Amino acid sequence: MKVTFVKKILKDGSPCRKCADVERRLNSSGYMSSIDEIVIADERDEQSPGMLLAAKNGVELAPFFIVEDGEETRIYTVYFKFVKEELESTLKSSSQDAEDTLRANPDLDYI
């Protein structure tokens, strides 16, 4: 699974306030490590990588997340929905896998 975080630079050159807030949340929650790539959508340059991704995916809001999982691509424009559906479910399933492994192998122990 590849996760791309697209954040915006406004026409006046300032960072998008909502994008900065989402980035702070990602950092403070520890979820930033789940982001594979950060791409900038610069409103001053329609050919910037983020603007091209937005056009390709029909997205008009920033920030947004692109989740590529095999041949499936999911787009999220709502941070909390992205976290709930992608990050929390991935973490829960990894944690559950670890617990199942420990139960199936009583000779293993927690580190």
C-alpha positions in Angstrom: 0.0 0.0 0.0 1.3 3.5 -0.9 -0.1 6.6 0.7 0.4 10.0 -0.8 -0.4 13.2 1.2 -1.1 16.2 -1.1 -1.0 19.6 0.6 -1.5 23.0 -1.0 0.4 26.3 -1.3 -1.9 29.2 -1.8 -1.7 31.7 -4.7 0.0 34.2 -2.3 2.7 31.7 -1.5 1.5 30.9 2.0 0.8 27.3 3.2 -2.8 26.2 3.3 -4.0 26.5 6.9 -6.0 23.3 6.9 -3.1 21.4 5.3 -0.7 22.6 8.0 -3.3 21.5 10.7 -3.5 18.0 9.1 0.2 17.8 8.9 0.5 18.7 12.7 -2.1 16.0 13.5 -0.2 13.4 11.4 3.0 14.2 13.3 1.5 14.4 16.8 -0.4 11.1 16.3 2.6 9.2 14.9 0.8 8.6 11.7 3.3 10.5 9.6 5.4 7.4 9.4 2.5 5.8 7.4 2.8 8.5 4.7 5.0 7.4 1.8 5.1 10.6 -0.2 4.2 14.3 0.3 3.3 16.2 -2.8 2.7 19.9 -3.1 -0.2 21.4 -5.0 1.0 24.9 -5.7 -1.9 27.1 -6.9 0.7 29.4 -8.6 1.7 26.5 -10.9 -1.0 24.4 -12.5 1.7 22.0 -13.6 2.9 21.3 -10.1 2.8 17.6 -9.1 0.0 18.1 -6.6 -2.2 20.1 -9.0 -1.7 17.4 -11.6 -2.7 14.7 -9.1 -5.8 16.8 -8.1 -6.9 17.2 -11.7 -6.2 13.5 -12.5 -8.3 12.4 -9.6 -11.0 15.0 -9.8 -10.2 16.5 -6.4 -10.9 20.2 -5.7 -10.1 20.2 -1.9 -6.8 20.1 -0.1 -5.3 18.4 1.7 -6.1 15.0 0.4 -4.7 11.5 0.5 -4.3 9.0 -2.3 -4.1 5.4 -1.2 -2.9 3.0 -3.8 -3.4 -0.7 -2.9 -2.5 -3.0 -5.8 -4.8 -2.0 -8.7 -7.2 -0.1 -6.4 -6.9 3.6 -5.7 -8.8 5.4 -2.9 -9.0 9.2 -2.5 -9.7 10.9 0.9 -10.4 14.5 1.4 -11.4 14.1 5.0 -8.5 13.5 7.4 -10.5 11.6 10.1 -12.1 9.3 7.5 -8.7 8.6 6.1 -7.3 7.8 9.5 -10.2 5.6 10.5 -10.5 3.6 7.3 -6.8 3.3 6.4 -4.5 3.9 9.3 -6.5 2.6 12.3 -7.7 -0.5 10.5 -4.1 -1.3 9.3 -2.7 -0.9 12.8 -5.5 -3.0 14.4 -5.0 -5.8 11.9 -1.2 -5.7 12.5 -1.8 -5.8 16.2 -4.3 -8.6 15.9 -1.9 -10.6 13.7 0.8 -10.3 16.3 -1.5 -11.4 19.1 -2.7 -14.4 17.0 1.0 -15.4 16.4 1.7 -15.3 20.1 -1.3 -17.3 21.0 -0.4 -19.9 18.3 3.2 -20.1 19.6 3.2 -20.3 23.4 7.0 -20.7 23.3 7.3 -17.0 22.0 7.3 -14.2 24.5 6.7 -10.4 24.4 9.8 -8.3 23.9 
